[in-house]
Amino acid sequence: PLPEARLGDSGAVKVGDWVLAFGSPFGLDQTVTQGIISNKRESLVVGGASFGAMLQTDAPINRGSSGGPLVNLKAEVIGINSAIYGPNGVFSGMGFAIPVKRAKAFLAQNSGVLEQ
């Protein structure tokens, strides 16, 4: 039996907060990188695609890290690693995570499991 991850308050996240990004970039399982929150974006448009509200981080997020948690130093999940911005498809200083508040709202609206 494994404990579940605690969900944090992504609304309380501040620019400059330290974070850890967990994932499996390039097939390398159980990888952890560190960084800070660089920005809290109300909306993000990259290459004509709109992503909605996102947490921007300088913690390396590469292909294969998507879906992993972005965690604060209290070990609370504050985001879901989702995208990078890089001209060649690999990390170049900007990674993005869906705020956990947005993910919880999506689940509440679409599954009936969580309350907002």
C-alpha positions in Angstrom: 0.0 0.0 0.0 1.4 3.3 -1.1 0.3 6.7 0.3 -1.4 9.0 -2.1 0.1 12.3 -3.0 -1.3 15.4 -1.2 -2.8 18.1 -3.5 -1.6 21.6 -2.7 -3.1 25.0 -3.4 -1.8 26.1 -6.8 -3.5 29.4 -6.2 -1.1 30.1 -3.4 2.0 29.5 -5.5 4.3 32.5 -5.9 6.9 33.3 -8.5 10.2 32.3 -7.0 8.9 29.3 -5.1 11.1 26.2 -5.4 9.6 23.1 -7.1 10.5 19.6 -8.1 9.3 18.0 -11.3 8.9 14.3 -11.5 8.7 12.3 -14.7 10.3 9.9 -17.1 12.0 12.0 -19.8 13.3 10.1 -22.8 12.3 6.8 -21.1 14.5 7.4 -18.0 12.1 6.3 -15.2 11.8 8.1 -11.9 13.6 11.3 -12.8 13.5 14.4 -10.5 14.6 17.9 -11.5 14.4 21.1 -9.5 13.7 24.7 -10.3 11.5 27.6 -9.4 8.1 29.0 -10.5 9.1 31.5 -13.2 5.6 32.8 -13.8 1.9 32.1 -13.3 0.3 32.5 -16.7 -3.4 33.2 -17.0 -3.2 31.8 -20.5 -0.5 30.4 -22.8 -0.5 30.3 -26.6 2.4 28.5 -28.3 2.4 27.9 -32.0 -1.2 28.9 -32.3 -2.4 26.4 -29.7 -4.0 27.7 -26.5 -3.2 26.0 -23.2 -5.2 28.0 -20.7 -3.7 28.8 -17.3 -0.3 27.3 -16.7 2.5 27.4 -14.1 5.8 28.3 -15.8 9.0 26.7 -14.3 12.6 26.5 -15.1 12.7 23.0 -13.7 13.6 20.8 -16.7 10.6 19.1 -18.2 11.3 17.1 -21.4 9.4 14.7 -23.6 8.2 11.9 -21.3 7.8 14.1 -18.3 4.3 15.0 -19.2 1.8 13.8 -16.6 4.3 13.7 -13.8 3.7 15.9 -10.7 5.1 19.4 -10.1 5.6 19.4 -6.3 6.3 22.2 -3.8 8.8 21.8 -0.9 5.9 20.6 1.3 5.7 17.6 -0.9 2.3 18.8 -2.2 1.3 18.4 -5.9 0.7 21.9 -7.3 0.7 21.0 -11.0 0.8 18.4 -13.7 3.9 18.6 -16.0 2.5 19.3 -19.4 4.6 21.1 -22.0 8.0 22.7 -22.9 8.8 25.6 -25.0 11.9 24.9 -27.1 12.7 25.4 -30.7 14.2 21.9 -31.1 11.6 20.0 -28.9 13.8 19.7 -25.8 14.1 21.8 -22.7 15.4 25.3 -23.2 14.6 26.9 -19.9 10.8 27.0 -19.9 8.5 24.2 -18.8 4.8 24.4 -18.1 2.5 22.6 -15.7 -1.3 22.6 -15.4 -2.2 24.1 -12.0 -3.7 21.4 -9.7 -6.6 23.8 -9.1 -7.5 23.6 -12.8 -7.1 19.8 -12.9 -9.4 19.4 -9.8 -12.0 21.6 -11.5 -11.8 19.5 -14.6 -12.3 16.3 -12.6 -15.2 17.7 -10.6 -16.9 18.8 -13.8 -16.3 15.6 -15.8 -16.2 12.7 -13.3 -18.3 13.6 -10.3 -15.5 12.3 -8.1 -14.1 15.6 -6.7 -15.8 18.6 -5.5 -14.5 22.0 -6.6 
